[in-house]
Amino acid sequence: MSCLFCRIAGGEVPSNKVYEDDRVYAFHDIDPQAPVHVLIIPKTHIAGTDELCADNVDVVAHIYALVPQIAKQLGLQKGYRVVTNCGEDGNQTVPHLHFHLLGGRALSWPPG
């Protein structure tokens, strides 16, 4: 396994876990952009949104179904943002589909 996020989900690289089930792993970002910054990833390697298809898109629905639960667990009662980046111009720095859950303060737009 050479993908960083695959190695994190597989327990090869340490992380500060927030949530885990058989399909999804969530952990605190090591370079947080807000007081709460969690990454939610599918355990199955999908490089990014461009690789979503009928065979794997169900994991995105599963992730979005978990977001309110994870947000509540993290105390984000006043709101939060969920973001995914795609490709170089979209600022995707790890080629593994992931969703940023950000909160803990009022968030501006555009994010910069």
C-alpha positions, 0 to 999 in steps of 0.5 A: 500500500503506497497511498498515505490515506490507505496506510492511515486507514489500515493502521500503518500510519498513526492518526488521531481517529474520530470514527471508523466502520467497515467502509469509512475512516475519519481522523483529525487533519494534521494541518487544521484549517479550523478549530475542528478539521477532520478528514473522512475517507473511504477505506477502499482506494478511490483516487478522487471524485473523477473516479466515482462511478455506479460501482463505488458511489454508494460510499459517498452516500454513506459518508454524508449519512455519517457527517451529522453524527461525526459533527455532533460527536465533535460538538459542532452545534452551530454548523460546519462545512464539508469540502472535497477537492479534486485534482491539482487545480482543486488543491487535492494534495493526497490522491485518495477521495476525502472529505474535509469536515470543518467547524468550530468557528464562523467560516468565511467564503471563499476559503482562500 
